[in-house]
Amino acid sequence: MRFSVNIPNFGDFADARTVATVAEAAEQAGWDGLFIWDHVVHDKDARRGQDFGDPWILLTAAALATSRIRLGTLVTPVARRRPHQLARQVATLDALSGGRTVLGAGLGGPVEDEYGSFGEPTDPVVLAELLDEGLDLLGRYWTGERVTHHGRHFQVDDVELLPAPVQRPRPPVWIGGFWPHRRPMRRAARWDGAAPLFDDARHGTPPTPEQVREVAAYVRAHRPADAGPFDLVVGGTSPGDPAAARALVAPLAEAGATWWDERHLMNGDRFDKLPPVLHRLHQGPPRL
């Protein structure tokens, strides 16, 4: 199992220099990854007056401050992105980081705030179509070959996006979604990983081993037999005490999780503040 730190792209972490500090500290403390939210306004009422940072600029600062840890988004709402622009951003970060980029992808939300505020579609069926068509285009762009595409939502005429990413055949794509909804996990089975949240275990609350085992079995049942390695990313708030952290995380690893993503609970005022995040990451990741 590998271990990452998860931070929003607002509050203290809207500043790229602060994110670089977090990334450097995480690498020195033995963590394996840093993942950042991708929001424009998040919840407008709750976040009104807060600063936001662009996740790709924040991750660029993190890449320049580190040499080992994985860097990416959890998650980027592909349905509100132009796939060609996103493909270029991911490939550029992958080159800068020496092949350490992960794209977490999903529908994102809150839909009314993040999409509706800007006149974007809010119909979940349309958003799912945009997500799937956009993901398909990303995979094709990252080959470095010419792309022509005439789809329901996107049109591409003989385009070649170079340079291709460092990682081949592409940077890993992890798909987020809420379990027990099946469609996001069927989508994840077609890509490189799943980052599920759970109706009764949301951001900061760890799932149970039984929930992890259920997701892992479902993805295996829908994944092609000849597909490559697959990551299952779960997270929550773990204690700094090594024995207590091990007791929490080890059963999740045994159930099939391959990443533990350290996340502060969202029901307080700590998850977007630098001091509590630094305090936890300096304690180091759980040791199994």
C-alpha positions as CSV (number, residue, x, y, z in Angstrom):
1,M,0.0,0.0,0.0
2,R,1.1,3.6,-0.7
3,F,0.2,6.7,1.2
4,S,-0.8,10.2,0.0
5,V,-1.8,13.6,1.4
6,N,-5.0,15.2,0.2
7,I,-5.7,19.0,0.2
8,P,-8.2,21.4,-1.3
9,N,-7.3,24.0,-3.8
10,F,-8.8,26.8,-1.6
11,G,-8.1,28.3,1.8
12,D,-4.5,28.2,2.7
13,F,-3.8,25.9,-0.2
14,A,-4.8,28.5,-2.9
15,D,-1.2,29.7,-2.7
16,A,1.2,27.7,-4.8
17,R,4.1,28.4,-2.4
18,T,2.1,26.9,0.4
19,V,1.4,23.8,-1.7
20,A,5.1,23.5,-2.6
21,T,5.8,23.6,1.2
22,V,3.3,20.8,1.8
23,A,4.7,18.7,-1.1
24,E,8.3,19.0,0.1
25,A,7.4,18.2,3.7
26,A,5.3,15.2,2.5
27,E,8.2,13.8,0.5
28,Q,10.6,14.2,3.3
29,A,8.3,12.6,5.8
30,G,7.9,9.5,3.6
31,W,4.5,10.0,2.0
32,D,4.1,8.7,-1.6
33,G,1.8,11.2,-3.1
34,L,0.0,14.6,-2.9
35,F,-3.4,15.0,-4.4
36,I,-5.3,18.3,-4.9
37,W,-9.0,19.1,-5.4
38,D,-10.1,20.7,-8.7
39,H,-12.8,23.2,-7.9
40,V,-13.8,26.6,-9.3
41,V,-16.2,27.7,-6.5
42,H,-17.0,24.4,-4.6
43,D,-20.0,25.3,-2.4
44,K,-20.6,29.0,-3.2
45,D,-22.3,29.8,0.1
46,A,-19.7,28.0,2.2
47,R,-16.7,29.3,0.3
48,R,-17.7,32.8,-0.4
49,G,-14.8,35.2,0.2
50,Q,-12.2,32.4,0.0
51,D,-9.3,32.3,-2.4
52,F,-8.9,29.5,-4.9
53,G,-5.9,28.3,-6.8
54,D,-5.8,26.6,-10.2
55,P,-4.9,23.0,-9.5
56,W,-2.4,22.7,-12.4
57,I,-0.4,25.7,-11.2
58,L,-0.5,24.3,-7.7
59,L,0.8,21.0,-8.9
60,T,3.5,22.6,-11.0
61,A,4.8,24.2,-7.8
62,A,4.7,20.8,-6.1
63,A,6.6,19.2,-8.9
64,L,9.3,21.7,-8.8
65,A,9.7,21.2,-5.0
66,T,9.9,17.4,-5.1
67,S,11.5,14.5,-7.0
68,R,9.7,11.3,-5.9
69,I,6.1,11.6,-4.9
70,R,3.1,11.1,-7.2
71,L,1.1,14.3,-8.0
72,G,-2.4,14.7,-9.3
73,T,-6.0,15.8,-8.9
74,L,-8.7,14.1,-6.9
75,V,-10.8,14.7,-8.9
76,T,-10.9,16.8,-12.1
77,P,-14.4,17.2,-13.5
78,V,-13.6,16.3,-17.1
79,A,-17.2,17.3,-18.1
80,R,-16.4,21.0,-17.5
81,R,-13.0,20.9,-19.2
82,R,-12.0,21.1,-22.8
83,P,-10.3,17.7,-23.4
84,H,-7.5,19.1,-25.6
85,Q,-6.6,21.7,-23.0
86,L,-6.7,19.2,-20.2
87,A,-4.6,16.7,-22.2
88,R,-1.9,19.4,-22.7
89,Q,-1.9,20.4,-19.0
90,V,-1.5,16.8,-17.8
91,A,1.2,16.0,-20.4
92,T,3.1,19.2,-19.4
93,L,3.0,18.3,-15.7
94,D,4.1,14.7,-16.5
95,A,7.1,16.0,-18.4
96,L,8.0,18.5,-15.7
97,S,7.7,15.9,-12.9
98,G,9.5,13.2,-14.8
99,G,6.5,11.0,-15.1
100,R,4.8,11.3,-11.7
101,T,1.4,12.6,-12.7
102,V,-2.0,11.0,-11.9
103,L,-5.3,12.3,-13.3
104,G,-8.2,11.7,-11.0
105,A,-11.4,12.2,-13.0
106,G,-15.1,12.3,-12.3
107,L,-18.2,14.4,-12.6
108,G,-17.3,16.7,-9.7
109,G,-19.7,18.9,-7.8
110,P,-21.7,20.5,-6.4
111,V,-23.2,20.4,-9.8
112,E,-25.4,23.5,-9.5
113,D,-22.6,25.6,-8.2
114,E,-19.7,24.2,-10.3
115,Y,-21.6,23.9,-13.5
116,G,-24.9,25.8,-13.3
117,S,-23.2,29.0,-12.1
118,F,-21.4,29.3,-15.4
119,G,-24.2,28.2,-17.8
120,E,-22.8,24.7,-18.1
121,P,-25.1,21.6,-18.4
122,T,-26.4,20.2,-15.2
123,D,-28.2,17.1,-16.5
124,P,-26.4,14.1,-15.0
125,V,-26.9,12.1,-18.2
126,V,-25.3,14.8,-20.3
127,L,-22.4,15.2,-17.8
128,A,-21.8,11.5,-17.9
129,E,-21.6,11.6,-21.7
130,L,-19.2,14.5,-21.6
131,L,-17.1,12.7,-19.1
132,D,-16.8,9.5,-21.1
133,E,-16.3,11.2,-24.4
134,G,-13.7,13.5,-22.9
135,L,-11.8,10.6,-21.3
136,D,-11.7,8.8,-24.6
137,L,-10.2,11.8,-26.2
138,L,-7.6,12.2,-23.5
139,G,-6.4,8.7,-24.1
140,R,-6.2,9.3,-27.8
141,Y,-4.4,12.7,-27.5
142,W,-1.8,11.2,-25.1
143,T,-0.7,8.7,-27.8
144,G,0.9,11.6,-29.6
145,E,-0.7,10.5,-32.9
146,R,-3.2,12.4,-35.1
147,V,-6.7,12.5,-33.8
148,T,-9.9,13.0,-35.8
149,H,-13.1,12.7,-33.8
150,H,-16.8,13.4,-34.6
151,G,-18.7,12.7,-31.4
152,R,-21.9,13.8,-29.7
153,H,-20.2,16.6,-27.8
154,F,-16.7,17.2,-29.3
155,Q,-15.3,17.6,-32.8
156,V,-11.6,17.2,-33.6
157,D,-10.1,17.5,-37.1
158,D,-6.6,16.0,-37.6
159,V,-4.9,17.2,-34.4
160,E,-1.6,16.0,-33.0
161,L,-0.7,17.1,-29.5
162,L,3.0,16.9,-28.7
163,P,4.9,16.1,-26.7
164,A,3.2,13.0,-25.5
165,P,3.3,12.3,-21.7
166,V,6.4,10.7,-20.3
167,Q,4.4,7.8,-18.9
168,R,3.4,5.2,-21.5
169,P,0.9,4.4,-22.6
170,R,-0.5,7.3,-20.5
171,P,-0.5,8.8,-17.1
172,P,-2.7,6.7,-14.8
173,V,-6.4,7.7,-14.7
174,W,-8.3,7.1,-11.5
175,I,-12.1,7.5,-11.6
176,G,-14.0,8.9,-8.6
177,G,-17.6,8.3,-7.7
178,F,-19.9,7.4,-4.9
179,W,-20.5,3.8,-4.0
180,P,-22.9,1.9,-4.1
181,H,-23.6,3.7,-7.5
182,R,-22.4,1.1,-10.0
183,R,-21.8,3.2,-13.1
184,P,-18.7,5.2,-11.8
185,M,-17.1,1.9,-10.8
186,R,-17.8,0.3,-14.2
187,R,-16.2,3.4,-15.7
188,A,-13.2,3.0,-13.4
189,A,-12.8,-0.6,-14.5
190,R,-12.0,0.6,-18.0
191,W,-9.2,2.8,-16.7
192,D,-6.4,2.5,-14.1
193,G,-7.9,3.0,-10.7
194,A,-10.9,3.8,-8.6
195,A,-11.2,6.5,-5.9
196,P,-14.6,5.8,-4.4
197,L,-16.4,7.8,-1.7
198,F,-19.2,6.2,0.2
199,D,-22.7,7.4,1.1
200,D,-22.0,6.8,4.8
201,A,-18.2,7.4,4.6
202,R,-17.6,10.7,2.9
203,H,-14.5,12.9,2.7
204,G,-12.4,12.3,5.9
205,T,-14.3,9.2,7.1
206,P,-12.7,5.9,6.4
207,P,-14.8,3.1,4.8
208,T,-15.1,-0.3,6.3
209,P,-13.1,-3.2,5.1
210,E,-16.4,-4.8,3.9
211,Q,-17.1,-1.7,1.7
212,V,-13.6,-1.8,0.2
213,R,-13.9,-5.6,-0.5
214,E,-17.3,-5.0,-2.2
215,V,-15.9,-2.3,-4.5
216,A,-12.8,-4.3,-5.3
217,A,-14.8,-7.4,-6.2
218,Y,-17.2,-5.3,-8.4
219,V,-14.3,-3.7,-10.3
220,R,-12.6,-7.1,-10.8
221,A,-15.8,-8.5,-12.2
222,H,-16.1,-5.7,-14.8
223,R,-12.4,-5.3,-15.7
224,P,-11.0,-6.9,-18.9
225,A,-9.0,-10.0,-18.1
226,D,-5.9,-8.7,-19.9
227,A,-5.9,-5.3,-18.3
228,G,-2.9,-4.0,-16.4
229,P,-2.4,-3.1,-12.7
230,F,-5.3,-1.3,-11.0
231,D,-5.3,1.0,-8.0
232,L,-8.0,1.3,-5.4
233,V,-7.7,4.6,-3.5
234,V,-9.5,5.0,-0.2
235,G,-8.9,7.6,2.6
236,G,-9.9,9.3,5.7
237,T,-8.3,10.8,8.8
238,S,-5.8,8.4,10.4
239,P,-4.3,8.9,13.9
240,G,-0.7,9.9,14.3
241,D,0.1,7.1,16.6
242,P,1.7,4.3,14.5
243,A,-0.1,1.4,16.1
244,A,-3.5,3.0,15.9
245,A,-2.9,4.0,12.3
246,R,-1.9,0.5,11.4
247,A,-5.0,-0.9,13.1
248,L,-7.1,1.4,11.0
249,V,-5.4,1.0,7.6
250,A,-4.1,-2.6,7.5
251,P,-7.6,-4.2,7.2
252,L,-8.4,-1.9,4.3
253,A,-5.2,-3.0,2.5
254,E,-6.1,-6.6,3.1
255,A,-9.5,-5.9,1.6
256,G,-8.0,-4.6,-1.6
257,A,-7.1,-1.0,-1.2
258,T,-3.7,0.0,-2.7
259,W,-3.5,3.7,-1.6
260,W,-4.4,5.4,1.7
261,D,-5.3,9.0,1.0
262,E,-5.0,11.1,4.2
263,R,-7.9,13.6,4.4
264,H,-9.1,15.9,7.1
265,L,-12.8,15.8,7.9
266,M,-14.8,18.5,6.1
267,N,-17.2,19.2,9.0
268,G,-14.8,21.6,10.7
269,D,-12.4,24.5,9.9
270,R,-9.2,22.5,9.7
271,F,-9.2,20.7,6.3
272,D,-8.2,23.9,4.4
273,K,-5.6,25.1,6.9
274,L,-1.9,24.6,6.7
275,P,-0.9,23.9,10.4
276,P,-3.1,20.8,11.0
277,V,-2.1,19.3,7.6
278,L,1.6,19.9,8.3
279,H,1.2,18.5,11.8
280,R,-0.2,15.2,10.5
281,L,2.1,14.7,7.6
282,H,5.2,15.4,9.7
283,Q,4.1,12.4,11.8
284,G,4.6,10.3,8.7
285,P,2.3,7.8,6.9
286,P,0.8,4.7,8.5
287,R,3.3,1.9,8.6
288,L,1.9,-1.6,7.8
